[in-house]
Amino acid sequence: MRLSTKGRYSVTAMLDLAIHDKAGPVTLADISQCQGISLSYLEQLFAKLRKSGLVKGVRGPGGGYRLARPASEISIAEIICSVDENVDVTRCKGQGNCQDGSKCLTHELWVNLSVKLHEFLAGITLAQFVERPGIPELSLQRDKMIGRFILAKKQAAAINKGVFNITKAVI
């Protein structure tokens, strides 16, 4: 199985939003610069994320994007599926026509793996991932490196106040 850049970049961008949620809206330009993702590619992905109800745009000065729901209510699987990705590891996309129009010998194995993989990703929320040890600090370090000082300052304050409860990591 191979997850394309569409799925990977969507999860990365949504994680960036979740980390900075307390600091306010985040621009796609900031995400692009900090995460090394093309701005035009992010615009395409965010159109799909917005259509799926995962993000909302904030207009005006200080605008950008925010999570449309709490990070605890958004799973990694939902993000991946919202950008037209899937976690199917079969060659036939689950159709059962893998070998000359019929099921191959290992079809059920790959279908079951696909189900387990989807269940795994559905069981991880953005909030759980943000709380993993080292994630807030790594994000803060990246923010400082690229000059996201306002967000970095607000994020550091959140870390110091214990907003990021990294001792309750679930995964």
Secondary structure, 3 states (H helix, E strand, C coil): CCCCHHHHHHHHHHHHHHHCHHHCCECHHHHHHHHCCCHHHHHHHHHHHHHCCCEEEECCCCCEEEECCCHHHCEHHHHHHHCCCCCCCCCCCCCCCCECCECCCCHHHHHHHHHHHHHHHHCCEHHHHHCCCCHHHHHHHHHHHHCCHHHHHHHHHHHHCCCCCHHHCCC
